[in-house]
Protein backbone atom coordinates (compact mmCIF):
# COMPACT_ATOMS: atom_id res chain seq x y z
CA UNK A 1 0.00 0.00 0.00
CA UNK A 2 2.75 2.48 0.95
CA UNK A 3 4.69 1.46 -2.18
CA UNK A 4 1.73 2.27 -4.44
CA UNK A 5 1.09 5.61 -2.75
CA UNK A 6 4.78 6.47 -2.93
CA UNK A 7 5.06 5.56 -6.62
CA UNK A 8 2.05 7.72 -7.46
CA UNK A 9 3.67 10.61 -5.61
CA UNK A 10 6.83 10.27 -7.70
CA UNK A 11 5.12 10.60 -11.08
CA UNK A 12 2.50 13.05 -9.81
CA UNK A 13 5.25 15.12 -8.21
CA UNK A 14 6.84 15.67 -11.63
CA UNK A 15 3.61 17.26 -12.78
CA UNK A 16 3.22 19.45 -9.70
CA UNK A 17 6.85 20.58 -9.80
CA UNK A 18 6.64 21.56 -13.46
CA UNK A 19 3.46 23.54 -12.84
CA UNK A 20 4.89 25.38 -9.84
CA UNK A 21 7.91 26.50 -11.84
CA UNK A 22 6.02 28.10 -14.74
CA UNK A 23 2.50 28.86 -13.46
CA UNK A 24 3.21 32.42 -12.27
CA UNK A 25 5.28 33.16 -15.38
CA UNK A 26 2.48 31.99 -17.70
CA UNK A 27 -0.05 34.21 -15.94
CA UNK A 28 2.36 37.13 -16.08
CA UNK A 29 2.93 36.55 -19.80
CA UNK A 30 -0.76 36.14 -20.65
CA UNK A 31 -1.91 39.11 -18.54
CA UNK A 32 1.07 41.35 -19.29
CA UNK A 33 1.38 42.32 -15.62
CA UNK A 34 3.53 41.14 -12.69
CA UNK A 35 0.64 42.10 -10.41
CA UNK A 36 -1.39 39.19 -11.80
CA UNK A 37 1.42 36.65 -11.35
CA UNK A 38 0.40 35.74 -7.80
CA UNK A 39 -3.00 34.64 -9.15
CA UNK A 40 -1.35 31.47 -10.48
CA UNK A 41 -0.76 30.16 -6.97
CA UNK A 42 -4.10 31.55 -5.82
CA UNK A 43 -5.94 29.55 -8.48
CA UNK A 44 -3.87 26.42 -7.82
CA UNK A 45 -4.66 26.55 -4.11
CA UNK A 46 -8.28 27.59 -4.59
CA UNK A 47 -8.69 24.70 -7.01
CA UNK A 48 -7.21 22.34 -4.43
CA UNK A 49 -9.60 23.76 -1.83
CA UNK A 50 -12.56 23.41 -4.20
CA UNK A 51 -11.92 19.70 -4.74
CA UNK A 52 -10.75 18.81 -1.23
CA UNK A 53 -14.12 18.31 0.47
CA UNK A 54 -15.79 16.46 -2.45
CA UNK A 55 -12.82 14.09 -2.65
CA UNK A 56 -12.84 13.64 1.14
CA UNK A 57 -16.58 12.97 1.08
CA UNK A 58 -16.07 10.39 -1.64
CA UNK A 59 -13.38 8.75 0.51
CA UNK A 60 -15.81 8.58 3.46
CA UNK A 61 -18.27 6.69 1.27
CA UNK A 62 -16.07 4.63 -1.04
CA UNK A 63 -12.53 4.47 0.36
CA UNK A 64 -9.31 6.13 -0.82
CA UNK A 65 -8.93 4.71 -4.34
CA UNK A 66 -11.79 6.49 -6.20
CA UNK A 67 -11.08 10.05 -4.96
CA UNK A 68 -7.31 9.78 -5.45
CA UNK A 69 -7.77 8.50 -9.00
CA UNK A 70 -10.28 11.24 -9.80
CA UNK A 71 -8.09 13.98 -8.33
CA UNK A 72 -5.07 13.07 -10.45
CA UNK A 73 -7.13 12.86 -13.66
CA UNK A 74 -8.79 16.23 -12.98
CA UNK A 75 -5.29 17.67 -12.53
CA UNK A 76 -4.34 16.34 -15.97
CA UNK A 77 -7.34 18.07 -17.52
CA UNK A 78 -6.23 21.27 -15.79
CA UNK A 79 -2.74 21.05 -17.29
CA UNK A 80 -4.22 20.68 -20.78
CA UNK A 81 -6.61 23.60 -20.19
CA UNK A 82 -3.76 25.82 -18.98
CA UNK A 83 -1.79 25.02 -22.12
CA UNK A 84 -4.82 26.08 -24.18
CA UNK A 85 -5.06 29.34 -22.22
CA UNK A 86 -1.40 30.12 -22.88
CA UNK A 87 -1.78 29.26 -26.57
CA UNK A 88 -4.84 31.48 -27.00
CA UNK A 89 -3.51 34.23 -24.67
CA UNK A 90 -6.69 33.92 -22.61
CA UNK A 91 -6.33 34.85 -18.93
CA UNK A 92 -9.73 33.35 -18.09
CA UNK A 93 -8.92 29.95 -19.61
CA UNK A 94 -5.45 29.98 -18.05
CA UNK A 95 -6.84 30.64 -14.57
CA UNK A 96 -9.56 28.04 -15.07
CA UNK A 97 -6.93 25.50 -16.07
CA UNK A 98 -4.84 26.28 -13.01
CA UNK A 99 -7.90 25.79 -10.79
CA UNK A 100 -8.46 22.35 -12.30
CA UNK A 101 -4.74 21.69 -11.97
CA UNK A 102 -5.23 22.20 -8.22
CA UNK A 103 -7.16 18.93 -8.01
CA UNK A 104 -3.81 17.17 -8.30
CA UNK A 105 -2.69 18.98 -5.14
CA UNK A 106 -5.81 17.74 -3.36
CA UNK A 107 -4.96 14.18 -4.41
CA UNK A 108 -1.35 14.66 -3.37
CA UNK A 109 -2.33 15.88 0.09
CA UNK A 110 -4.92 13.16 0.70
CA UNK A 111 -2.37 10.50 -0.22
CA UNK A 112 -0.41 11.32 2.94
CA UNK A 113 -3.49 10.68 5.06
CA UNK A 114 -4.11 7.38 3.26
CA UNK A 115 -0.71 6.35 4.59
CA UNK A 116 -1.92 6.44 8.21
CA UNK A 117 -5.13 4.47 7.68
CA UNK A 118 -3.39 1.22 8.67
CA UNK A 119 -0.54 2.71 10.72
CA UNK A 120 -0.05 2.13 14.44
CA UNK A 121 -0.65 5.31 16.54
CA UNK A 122 3.06 5.59 17.41
CA UNK A 123 4.03 5.47 13.72
CA UNK A 124 1.75 8.12 12.23
CA UNK A 125 4.61 10.54 11.63
CA UNK A 126 6.82 8.00 9.89
CA UNK A 127 4.03 6.62 7.69
CA UNK A 128 2.98 10.12 6.65
CA UNK A 129 6.53 11.21 6.00
CA UNK A 130 7.40 8.26 3.75
CA UNK A 131 4.65 9.19 1.31
CA UNK A 132 5.52 12.89 1.57
CA UNK A 133 9.19 12.05 0.93
CA UNK A 134 8.31 10.14 -2.23
CA UNK A 135 7.20 13.41 -3.80
CA UNK A 136 10.83 14.59 -3.66
CA UNK A 137 12.00 12.73 -6.75
CA UNK A 138 9.31 13.95 -9.10
CA UNK A 139 8.97 17.39 -7.55
CA UNK A 140 12.68 18.12 -7.92
CA UNK A 141 12.74 16.86 -11.50
CA UNK A 142 9.62 18.80 -12.50
CA UNK A 143 10.92 22.39 -12.26
CA UNK A 144 14.05 21.38 -14.17
CA UNK A 145 11.93 20.37 -17.15
CA UNK A 146 11.59 24.03 -18.18
CA UNK A 147 14.39 23.62 -20.74
CA UNK A 148 13.17 20.32 -22.26
CA UNK A 149 9.63 21.68 -21.98
CA UNK A 150 10.55 24.70 -24.11
CA UNK A 151 12.05 22.37 -26.73
CA UNK A 152 8.92 20.21 -26.68
CA UNK A 153 6.75 23.32 -26.92
CA UNK A 154 8.58 24.37 -30.08
CA UNK A 155 7.85 20.99 -31.64
CA UNK A 156 4.17 21.17 -30.64
CA UNK A 157 3.69 24.80 -31.66
CA UNK A 158 2.73 26.05 -28.19
CA UNK A 159 4.34 28.81 -26.07
CA UNK A 160 7.69 27.85 -24.48
CA UNK A 161 6.39 28.35 -20.94
CA UNK A 162 3.51 25.91 -21.57
CA UNK A 163 5.84 23.07 -22.56
CA UNK A 164 6.47 21.77 -19.01
CA UNK A 165 2.72 21.39 -18.54
CA UNK A 166 2.74 18.60 -21.11
CA UNK A 167 4.89 16.66 -18.66
CA UNK A 168 2.41 17.60 -15.92
CA UNK A 169 -0.52 16.10 -17.82
CA UNK A 170 1.38 12.87 -18.50
CA UNK A 171 2.54 12.56 -14.89
CA UNK A 172 -0.96 13.08 -13.50
CA UNK A 173 -2.51 10.50 -15.82
CA UNK A 174 0.12 7.95 -14.82
CA UNK A 175 -0.45 8.67 -11.12
CA UNK A 176 -4.21 8.24 -11.49
CA UNK A 177 -3.85 4.97 -13.38
CA UNK A 178 -1.38 3.64 -10.81
CA UNK A 179 -3.78 4.33 -7.93
CA UNK A 180 -6.74 2.86 -9.80
CA UNK A 181 -4.93 -0.35 -10.72
CA UNK A 182 -2.67 -1.01 -7.72
CA UNK A 183 -4.23 0.47 -4.56
CA UNK A 184 -6.00 -2.77 -3.69
CA UNK A 185 -7.27 -3.58 -1.12
CA UNK A 186 -8.32 -0.09 -0.14
CA UNK A 187 -6.54 0.97 3.11
CA UNK A 188 -9.41 3.06 4.49
CA UNK A 189 -11.95 0.28 3.97
CA UNK A 190 -9.59 -2.18 5.70
CA UNK A 191 -9.28 0.24 8.62
CA UNK A 192 -13.06 0.38 9.07
CA UNK A 193 -13.84 3.58 7.14
CA UNK A 194 -15.23 4.09 3.66
CA UNK A 195 -18.78 3.29 4.71
CA UNK A 196 -21.51 4.48 2.34
CA UNK A 197 -23.64 5.49 5.36
CA UNK A 198 -20.83 7.49 7.00
CA UNK A 199 -21.49 11.22 7.40
CA UNK A 200 -19.02 13.49 5.65
CA UNK A 201 -18.32 17.16 5.08
CA UNK A 202 -17.74 20.09 7.40
CA UNK A 203 -20.68 19.35 9.70
CA UNK A 204 -19.37 15.86 10.36
CA UNK A 205 -15.86 17.19 11.01
CA UNK A 206 -16.53 20.17 13.30
CA UNK A 207 -17.47 18.23 16.50
CA UNK A 208 -14.01 16.62 16.39
CA UNK A 209 -12.04 19.86 15.87
CA UNK A 210 -10.68 20.56 19.34
CA UNK A 211 -7.50 20.19 21.35
CA UNK A 212 -4.69 18.54 19.44
CA UNK A 213 -6.76 18.29 16.26
CA UNK A 214 -7.40 22.05 16.24
CA UNK A 215 -3.72 22.79 16.94
CA UNK A 216 -2.69 20.52 14.09
CA UNK A 217 -5.08 22.16 11.63
CA UNK A 218 -3.86 25.65 12.62
CA UNK A 219 -0.23 24.58 12.22
CA UNK A 220 -0.70 23.09 8.76
CA UNK A 221 -2.74 26.06 7.49
CA UNK A 222 -0.36 28.71 8.78
CA UNK A 223 2.81 26.97 7.56
CA UNK A 224 1.28 26.55 4.12
CA UNK A 225 0.29 30.21 3.95
CA UNK A 226 3.86 31.29 4.81
CA UNK A 227 5.39 28.93 2.27
CA UNK A 228 2.99 29.77 -0.57
CA UNK A 229 3.20 33.52 -0.07
CA UNK A 230 6.99 33.57 -0.38
CA UNK A 231 7.39 30.80 -2.95
CA UNK A 232 4.69 32.19 -5.26
CA UNK A 233 6.49 35.47 -5.85
CA UNK A 234 10.06 34.17 -5.89
CA UNK A 235 10.10 33.42 -9.67
CA UNK A 236 8.77 36.92 -10.39
CA UNK A 237 11.28 38.54 -8.00
CA UNK A 238 14.14 36.62 -9.61
CA UNK A 239 12.99 37.34 -13.16
CA UNK A 240 12.69 41.05 -12.36
CA UNK A 241 16.36 40.94 -11.25
CA UNK A 242 17.49 39.29 -14.47
CA UNK A 243 17.70 35.62 -13.42
CA UNK A 244 17.56 33.11 -16.27
CA UNK A 245 14.69 30.65 -16.54
CA UNK A 246 16.92 27.66 -15.73
CA UNK A 247 18.19 29.40 -12.56
CA UNK A 248 14.61 30.07 -11.47
CA UNK A 249 13.75 26.43 -12.12
CA UNK A 250 16.75 25.25 -10.10
CA UNK A 251 15.76 27.50 -7.18
CA UNK A 252 12.24 26.09 -7.12
CA UNK A 253 13.67 22.55 -7.36
CA UNK A 254 15.87 23.18 -4.34
CA UNK A 255 12.89 24.62 -2.48
CA UNK A 256 10.79 21.55 -3.23
CA UNK A 257 13.67 19.32 -2.17
CA UNK A 258 13.66 21.17 1.13
CA UNK A 259 9.92 20.52 1.44
CA UNK A 260 10.10 16.78 0.91
CA UNK A 261 13.62 15.32 1.18
CA UNK A 262 13.87 15.53 4.98
CA UNK A 263 10.27 14.52 5.67
CA UNK A 264 11.28 11.06 7.03
CA UNK A 265 13.47 12.84 9.57
CA UNK A 266 10.54 15.08 10.51
CA UNK A 267 8.29 12.03 10.83
CA UNK A 268 10.83 10.29 13.07
CA UNK A 269 11.18 13.42 15.22
CA UNK A 270 7.40 13.73 15.49
CA UNK A 271 7.05 10.13 16.69
CA UNK A 272 10.08 10.11 19.01
CA UNK A 273 10.44 13.71 20.16
CA UNK A 274 6.77 14.65 19.95
CA UNK A 275 4.63 16.47 17.42
CA UNK A 276 4.51 19.75 19.35
CA UNK A 277 8.30 20.21 19.73
CA UNK A 278 8.72 19.32 16.04
CA UNK A 279 6.15 21.97 15.12
CA UNK A 280 8.04 24.58 17.14
CA UNK A 281 11.23 23.58 15.33
CA UNK A 282 9.44 24.06 12.02
CA UNK A 283 8.19 27.51 12.96
CA UNK A 284 11.70 28.57 13.99
CA UNK A 285 13.12 27.44 10.65
CA UNK A 286 10.35 29.33 8.80
CA UNK A 287 11.32 32.52 10.63
CA UNK A 288 14.97 32.09 9.68
CA UNK A 289 13.99 31.29 6.09
CA UNK A 290 11.97 34.45 5.49
CA UNK A 291 14.77 36.53 6.99
CA UNK A 292 17.31 35.02 4.58
CA UNK A 293 15.00 35.28 1.55
CA UNK A 294 13.73 38.74 2.42
CA UNK A 295 17.24 40.21 2.63
CA UNK A 296 18.58 38.44 -0.49
CA UNK A 297 18.33 41.39 -2.86
CA UNK A 298 19.75 40.32 -6.25
CA UNK A 299 21.65 37.30 -4.86
CA UNK A 300 20.32 34.11 -6.44
CA UNK A 301 22.44 32.06 -4.05
CA UNK A 302 21.00 33.67 -0.93
CA UNK A 303 17.42 33.42 -2.12
CA UNK A 304 18.02 29.74 -2.94
CA UNK A 305 19.22 29.15 0.62
CA UNK A 306 16.16 30.95 1.95
CA UNK A 307 13.84 28.88 -0.23
CA UNK A 308 15.46 25.61 0.88
CA UNK A 309 14.98 26.59 4.53
CA UNK A 310 11.41 27.63 3.74
CA UNK A 311 10.78 24.11 2.48
CA UNK A 312 12.39 22.50 5.53
CA UNK A 313 10.30 24.60 7.92
CA UNK A 314 7.17 23.72 5.96
CA UNK A 315 8.08 20.02 6.11
CA UNK A 316 8.54 19.93 9.88
CA UNK A 317 5.32 21.88 10.45
CA UNK A 318 3.10 19.97 8.02
CA UNK A 319 4.33 16.45 8.84
CA UNK A 320 4.09 17.00 12.61
CA UNK A 321 0.87 19.01 12.31
CA UNK A 322 -0.77 16.29 10.18
CA UNK A 323 0.27 13.60 12.65
CA UNK A 324 -1.01 15.68 15.57
CA UNK A 325 -4.44 16.29 14.03
CA UNK A 326 -4.87 12.61 13.06
CA UNK A 327 -3.70 11.08 16.32
CA UNK A 328 -6.98 11.01 18.26
CA UNK A 329 -9.36 10.43 15.31
CA UNK A 330 -11.20 7.16 14.71
CA UNK A 331 -10.88 5.80 11.13
CA UNK A 332 -14.55 6.50 10.41
CA UNK A 333 -14.20 10.25 11.00
CA UNK A 334 -10.67 10.75 9.66
CA UNK A 335 -11.57 11.60 6.05
CA UNK A 336 -13.98 14.35 7.09
CA UNK A 337 -11.59 16.03 9.54
CA UNK A 338 -8.58 15.53 7.27
CA UNK A 339 -10.59 17.01 4.42
CA UNK A 340 -11.40 20.05 6.57
CA UNK A 341 -7.70 20.38 7.38
CA UNK A 342 -6.75 20.28 3.71
CA UNK A 343 -9.49 22.80 2.90
CA UNK A 344 -8.11 25.13 5.57
CA UNK A 345 -4.59 24.55 4.28
CA UNK A 346 -5.50 25.38 0.69
CA UNK A 347 -7.61 28.41 1.58
CA UNK A 348 -4.73 29.71 3.70
CA UNK A 349 -2.39 29.15 0.78
CA UNK A 350 -4.76 30.90 -1.60
CA UNK A 351 -5.00 33.87 0.77
CA UNK A 352 -1.22 33.93 1.11
CA UNK A 353 -0.73 33.84 -2.65
CA UNK A 354 -3.33 36.55 -3.27
CA UNK A 355 -1.92 38.92 -0.68
CA UNK A 356 1.64 38.13 -1.79
CA UNK A 357 1.09 39.66 -5.21
CA UNK A 358 -0.47 42.78 -3.73
CA UNK A 359 2.18 43.23 -1.02
CA UNK A 360 5.05 42.69 -3.43
CA UNK A 361 3.59 45.06 -6.02
CA UNK A 362 3.18 47.76 -3.37
CA UNK A 363 6.09 47.29 -0.98
CA UNK A 364 8.50 44.73 -2.40
CA UNK A 365 9.78 41.22 -1.72
CA UNK A 366 11.41 42.08 1.62
CA UNK A 367 8.17 43.39 3.10
CA UNK A 368 6.37 40.28 1.84
CA UNK A 369 8.77 38.07 3.80
CA UNK A 370 8.37 40.20 6.92
CA UNK A 371 4.59 39.88 6.70
CA UNK A 372 4.90 36.10 6.28
CA UNK A 373 6.98 35.92 9.47
CA UNK A 374 4.06 37.28 11.51
CA UNK A 375 1.97 34.21 10.63
CA UNK A 376 4.22 31.97 12.74
CA UNK A 377 3.31 33.74 15.98
CA UNK A 378 -0.24 32.35 16.54
CA UNK A 379 1.01 28.80 15.93
CA UNK A 380 3.83 29.16 18.44
CA UNK A 381 1.39 30.52 21.04
CA UNK A 382 -1.15 27.71 20.58
CA UNK A 383 1.48 24.96 20.61
CA UNK A 384 3.27 26.30 23.71
CA UNK A 385 -0.07 26.85 25.50
CA UNK A 386 -1.11 23.29 24.60
CA UNK A 387 2.12 21.86 26.01
CA UNK A 388 1.57 23.71 29.28
CA UNK A 389 -2.02 22.45 29.48
CA UNK A 390 -0.90 18.88 28.90
CA UNK A 391 1.84 19.24 31.52
CA UNK A 392 -0.68 20.30 34.18
CA UNK A 393 -3.09 17.43 33.53
Buried (B, 14 or more C-beta within 10 A) or exposed (E): BBEBBBBBBBBBBBBBBBBBBBBBBBBBBBBEBBBBBBBBBBBBBBBBBBBBBBBBBBBBBBBBBBBBBBBBBBBBBBBBBBBBBBBEEBBEBBBBBBBBBBBBBBBBBBBBBBBBBBBEEEBBBBBBBBBBBBBBBBBBBBBBBBBBBBEBBEEEEBBBBBBBBBBBBBBBBBBBBBBBEBBEEBBBBBBEBBBEEBBBBBEBBEEBBEBBBBBBBBBBBBBBBBBBBBBBBBBBBBBEBEBEBEBBBBBBBBBBBBBBBBBBBBBBBBBEBBBBBBBBBBBBBBBBBBBBBBBBEEEBEBBBBBBBBBBBBBBBBBBBBBBBBBBBBEBBBBBBBBBBBBBBBBBBBBBBBBBBBEBBBEEBBBEBBBBBBEBBEEBBEBBEEBBEEEEEE
